[in-house]
């Protein structure tokens, strides 16, 4: 069990911020960035809000299923004025298997965008000093899917601490077919850092990506996240069985109801995925 969030400086009411965020979940409503307010917000305090918000979500019956890593794609750092990865939780209320969902309603999401990602299922807890072979030995499966991110802050204008406070902008995670690692660890190691992807909307290619965009590959993104979490005094430690999605391989693209988005991957034995928005 994670320790209770530490008491913050008196000038920032972290409980009030967590409650403000909690009341916006699922509404599509937007708020002013916390870093633009007189009291401001630090990154450390934002992760304390992550813990407080998680407590509220669990108290109403949501179950944590894992984590999302955000801003691992260095090609988009300048666009969002965020220059290092962040992370948040994913829940049974936000994670879906693509084989069991025909369309995703987006009415309750604020300015939603789509991100094609590589998703891991943990068989054991990795450590930040592991090489790629050791990291793969901690994985049960690998999959490709979409994360849907949203911005409670108008026009996607924020600083890093703002994004952390709102659970790393997470809206939904949709996971494609899961491929067991098994005895094929060496094969996966060779391809996970060197494949390409096309992102399409209604059959038209709108962006291309490469595995190396994500901190030189999804395994490197996982390693960075494990190191980041190791220094977190208030949030839950990783556990076997968790899902970790490793960040967008392309730009995050705005989505609208009625659109059908799909991917095609080259250089890796993962299925492309497809999703319609309602």
N, C-alpha and C positions, 0 to 999 in steps of 0.2 A: 504494500500500500504506500502511496506517495505521502510525504509529509504535508501538513497544512501550509497553504501559501503564507509566506512571511509577511509581517506587518510592514507596510510601505510608509514612506514619508507622509506626514500629516497633510501636505499640500495636495496630494493626489488620493482621492477616494476610490480605491480599486474595486471595492464591492459595488459602489454605485455605477462604475463603468461597466462591470460585468453584468449588472442588472439591465443597464441600458442596451447592451448588445443582445442579451437574452431576449428582450422584448421585441427586437427587430427580426429574430430568426423566422424565416418562412413568410415574412410579410412583404419583402421587396422594398421596404422603406429604407431611406438613406439618412445618414447623420453626418455631422461635421467631424473631420479627423481629430483625434484626441491630441495629436501633436500641435494642432493649430489653436488649441484652447489655452487660456492663461496658465493653467497648471501644468501643461505639457505632459509628456509621457516618455519614459525611458524604455529601452528594450527589455531590461531585467523586469521592470514592472509589468510590461506587456505579457511576459511569460507567466507571471503570477496571476494575471487576469485569465490566461489560458487555463490554469488550474481551477480557478474559481468558476469559470464558465462551464468547464467539464463537470464540476460538482453539481451545478444546476441542471445540466442535461441528464446526468445519471439519476438525479433525484426525481425527474419526471419520467423515468423509465427507459431512457436510451442506453444502449450498450456500446461501449467502445470496442471497435474491431481492429483498430490500428492507427496508422499515421499517414499524413501526406507531407512530402517535402516540397517546399515552394521556392521559386527563384533559384533553381539549380542551373537554369539555362542562361549562361552568361551573355548570350547575344541579345537578351531583352532587358538587361540590367539598366542600361541608359534610358530606355523607354519609360520605365517605371520608377526611376530614381531609387532603386533598391540594389545594393551591391554585394549581397551575401545571401546564402540560403536561409530559409526559415522553416518552421514546421507547425503542424496542427494535428488534431485528432480527426479520425473518421468513425462513423457510427453505423449501427444497423439501420438507422433511419435514412442514411445518406449513401450507403453502398448497395449496388445492385449488380446481379449477373446479367450480362447482355442477352444471354440465351433465354431469359425469362421476362424480358421487358421489351415491349414493342415501340414505346415512345416515352419521352420524359417531359412532363409538364414543367414549364419554367416561369409560370406566373409569379411564384413566390421568391424568385431570385432577382437580385439587383444587378442590372447590366451584365448578364451572364456571358461568359466566354468559354470556349472549348479548348482543351489541352490534350493531345495524344501523349500517352505516357507508358512506361514499363512499370509493371506492378509485381512485387515479390510477396510470397507467403513464407513466413519464418518457421523453420523447424526447430531452431535453437537461437539463442541470443548471441549476436555477433559482438565483437569488440573493435574499437577504432584502430588497433594496431595490426589487424588481419590483412593479409594480401588477398588478391582476388580468389585464389583457390580456396583459402580458408573461409572467406565470405560465402562462396558458393556452397560450401559444406553446411552452412547454417540455413540454407534455403530449402523449402519443400517444393515450391513451384515458382514458375515465372509466367506472366501473362502480359498481354497488351490491352489497353483500355483507354477510356476517356475520363479525365477529371473535368467537371464543370465548376469553374470558379466564378465568384461574384464580387462586386465591390459595394459594400454599404456606404462608401464614400463617393460622392458625385464625380463623374467623369474620370474615375480611376486615378484620382489625385490623392496621394498619401505619402507617408514615410514608413520605413520598415516597422517601427513600433506599432503603428496603426494596424498593419496587416497581421501582425502576430496577435494582437488583442482580439481581432475578430476571427480567430481560429484559422489563420493563414489563408483567408479568402475562400475557404472550402464551401462548395455547394453540394456536389454529388460526385460519386465515383462509380463508374460503370466498367465492369471487368469482363473481358473476353475469355475464350477457352484457356484453361490453366494447364500448363505443361510441366510434368514432374521433372525435377532435376535428375534424380536417381544416379545412375552411373555415368551420366553424360556431362558431368561438371566441366571437363576440359573443353568440350565442344561449346558449351554456353560461354565459358570464359573467353574463348577466341572470337565470338561473334558479338557479344554484348557491348563492346566498345567500338564496333565498326560496321554498323548497318545504317541504312537510309530509310526515310519514310516520306510518303506523300499524304497531305491532308487535303481532302476534297469536300466541297459543298455542292450538293445537287449535281454531282458528276464532274464538276470543274475543279481542277487543282488550284488551291489558293495559297499553299505554302509547302515548302520542303524542309526536312530536318535531317540531322545526323546524330547518331548516338553520342558523339563527342561533345555535342552542344551541352549535354547534361553533366557538367563537371568532369569531362573526359569519358563519361560512360555511366550507366545506371549503378554499377557496382561501386564506383567512386562516390556517387551521390549517397549511396547507402552508408558507406564508410564515414563520410563527412557528417551525416546526420547522427550516427551512433556517437561520434566524438562530441557533437554539439549537445546531445542529450545527456552525456556523461557528466557535464558540468551544470546540469539543471537541478537545483535543490528542492523544487516544489512539485514537479510533474512526475507522472508514473514512469518507471523504468520499462524498457522493452521486455516483452515476454514471448515465448514460443507460441506460435499460432497467430500472431498478429500479421496484418496486411500492411505493407509499406509501398506507397506509390511515389515514384522517384523524380517527378517533375516533367514539364512539357518539353517535347523534342522539337517543337516548332514555336512560332509565335502563338500567343493566346488570341483566338479569333472570336469576335462577337457573333452570337447566334440569335435567330429569330424563330418564332413558331412557324411550323410548316416546312422548315429546312430539313434536309437529310445530309448528314455528315458521314464521311467514310475515310478509311485509310488504306494504303497499300505499303507493305514493308518489303525491302530487298536486302538480302545478305543475312537473314536470320529466319529461323523456322517458327515464326509466329504469325497467326492469322490476322489479316486486316479486320477491322471492326466497322460497324455501321450503326447509326442512331438517328432517329427522327425526333424532332422537338415539337411539342404541342403547346 
